[in-house]
Amino acid sequence: MKRFIDNLKKYFKYAVYSARADLKAEVAGSYLNWLWWILDPFFFMLIYIFIAGVVFRSSEPYFPVFVFVGVTVWDYFSKNINTSVKLVNNNRGIVTKIYIPKYILVLQKSFVNLFKMGISWILLVILAIVFKVPLTLNILYCIPIFVVLYIVTFGICTILLHFGIFVEDLANVTALALKLIFYASGVFYNLATRIPKPYNRILLKLNPAAFIIDSFRNILIRGTHPSFLVLGGWFMIGIFLVIIGVSIIHKYENSYAKVI
């Protein structure tokens, strides 16, 4: 892990500058420019509010905030997972010319999605104020949940990055898996009340997206705290996934250029 930490220090500025360049490139040819970073999650939220709130008549308290929490967390999680599978192939121009630890590509992409998620959270706070959600000091528990979300996502992405180089169909399998996980994560409904026991508890413990979404909702909407036992468990799992992913990349990354 010393090599991993040293590389993070060495290439951190590169990841930041590269993420900034990606963000600028995304809106370079758009009339609305950076406003798309606000409009995209906002309209995504409106769609789910209409489907679940109007069509299915959800009675969930503070429903717009409830949905926006789920959409924001899922958007960050799924975008990182989806892009990681083809990350090396999509950056073959860099990978084949210079040496860069391949997990730095994951770091760079995570910074892009963190920036977008940050905008979504600003909108979320505004939405909570508009709908008069009674926020408490428990909101500080969001910090460790953010950390767990980042570590677990990073760990999964490093593993998928490696196998995505050698398994051509992994991108399709990942896309299908994410669709299944999406409906099992309670993005626009309450898992605890809509799924019968004990299956709801199993999903909330074994599905990291479901647990993290529900934990944020507990803090922001219900004024409670997350399950520290489950949170600690996912933190350890996340560290384990990072160690596995980074170790695999260190062992095989010299062969990536030959494969792609």
N, C-alpha and C positions, 0 to 999 in steps of 0.2 A: 504493500500500500504506500510505501515511501515514494516509489517511482510515480504512482498516481498523484499523490499530493504535490510532488515537485513539478509534474507536468501541468497540473492545474494552475500553479503559481506562474509558471513560465508562459502558458498560452492563454491566460485569463484575458489579457488585453485584446488579444487577437479575437477571442470569442465575442467580446463586447463590441469591437469595431465591426466585425463581420455581421453581427446581429443588427447593428444600426444600419449597415448598408442594405441588408435584406428588407428591413422595414421601409427604408426610403424607396427601394426598387419596387415594392409592392404597390405604392400609390403614385409612382412617378408619372404615369400616363393617365391619371384620373383627375377629373374636374373637381371632385369633392375632396381629393387628397386624403389627409389624415382623418377626416370625418367618417370615412368608412370604418375605421377601427371602433367608432362609437355606434354607428348605424347597424353594423353587422350583428353584434350581440343584442342590441335593442330590438331589432325586428325579429330575431330568432326567439327572443323572449315573448314577444307579442303573439307569434304563431302558436306557441305552446299554451299561452294563457287562453287564447281563443279555443283551441282544441279541447283542453282539459277543463277550463273554467266555464266556457259557454256551451260547447257541444256535450261534454260529459257532466257538466254542472257540479264541479268540485266544490266542497264546502270547507276546504282547508283555510284556516285563518291566514290573513296577509298573503293571499295566494300569489300575486305578482312577485313578491319578494321570495316566496317559497320556490317558485319556478326559476327565477333568475339565479338563485344559489345553485340549483341543480345544473342549469345550462352552463354557467360559468365554470364550474369545476369539471363538468364533463367535456366541455370544449377544450380546456387545457390538457386534460388527460388523453383524450382521443387523438388530438392533433399531434401530440408528441409521439404516441404509439404508432400512428399511421405513417408518419414521415420517417421514423427511425429505420423501418424495414429497407427502404431504398436510399438511405442517406449516403452511403458510400458510392453507390452507382450514380446518384445525382450530383456528387462532387468528385467525379472521376478526374476532372481537369486538375484539381488540387492534389488528390491522392496519388496520381501517377507521376507527378512532377516534383513534389516536395514531401518531406516527412512531417506528418502531424499526427499525434495520437488520435485515433479514430473516435474515441469518446469525446474529444473536444468538439467534434461535429454535433454530437448530441447536446453538449453544453451550449453551443452557439444557438441551436434551434430552440432549446428550452428558454433561452433569454428572449428570443423573439416572442414566444408564446406567453412568457411571464409578463412582458410589457403589455400585451393585449389583455391578459387576465387582469392586470392592474387597472386598466381603463374600465373593464367590466365591474371591478369592485368599487370604483369611484361611482359608477352609475348605480350600483347596488346600495351604497350608502345613501345616495340622493333619494332613491326609491323608498328605502326604509324610513327616511324622514318624512317623505310625502304621505306615506300610508301610516305614519305614526306608530311604527313598531317600537315597543318599549325596550330599547337597548340597555344592557347592564354592563358592569365591569367584567362579566364573563366573556365579553368580546375579546379579551386578551388571550383567551384560550385558542383563538384563531391562529396565533403564531406557531405553537407546536404542531397544529394540524397542517398548516402550510408546509412546514418542514417535512413532515411525514409524506405528504402528497408529492413533494418534489423528489425525495429520496426514492420512494417506491417507483415513481414514474421513470426516473433516471435509470434505476437498476433494470427495469423491464426493457427500456429502450436500448441499453448497451447489449443485452442478450439478443434482442431482435436484430440489431444492427449486424452482429456477427453472422447469425444464421440466414439473414436476408440476402447475404452475398452468395451463399452456396445453394439455397433452396429458392428456386425461381417462383414457385407458387405461394410462398409464405405471405406475400402481400395480400393475396386474395383470401387466404385463410385468416389472416389478421383482421381484415375488413369484416368478414363474416362473424368472427368472434366478438368484435367490438359492437356489432349490431345486437348480438345476443346479450352482451354485458350491459348495453344501453338500456334495454327493457328490464333488466334485472337490477338496475341501480336506482330506480325511483326518481328519475330526473324530473318527471312531471306528475308524480303521485307519491303518496306516503306508503312506503313499504310496510311500516309497522301496522297499519290499519287495513291495507288492501290485500296483503298476502297473509294467509292463515298461519297460525302457529303450528309447529316450531320453525316452519320454513322461512318466515320473515327474519327471525333471529339468526338463522344460519346464513342467509344472504347478507345481513348487516355485519356479520363477523368475517365471512370468508371472501366477500367481494369488496376490495379496497375502495372502489369508486362509490359504492353504496354506503359504506361506513363513513367515508370522508364527507360526502354530501349530507348525510344525516347528522353528522357531528356539527357541521357548520350551521345547519338549521336549528339544532338544539341550542346552540350558543346565541345565534342572531334573533331567532323568532321565539323560541320557548324559554329562553333565559336560563338554561341549565348548562351543565358541563358535559364533555364527552366521556366515554368510557375509557379511563386511563389505562386499564388493563389491556383492552383491545388496541388502543393507540400505541402503547408500548410494544405490543406484539408485532404490529405492522411496521413500527420503526426498526425493530430487529430484523424482520423479514426484508425490509428495504435495504438495510446495510448488507445483509447476506446476498441479495440480488446484485448489488453494486460490486461486491467483491467477486462474485462469479463472473459477471459481465466484463469487468475490467481485466480480470485474470485471463479470460478467454481471448480478449482483444490483444493483450500483451503477447500472448503465445502465438497467435496466428496472423497478426496484422501485416506482417511482412509478405504474406502470400496474397493479400487482398488485391493488390495491383495486377497480379498475374491472372486472377480469376475474372476481374471485370474488364 
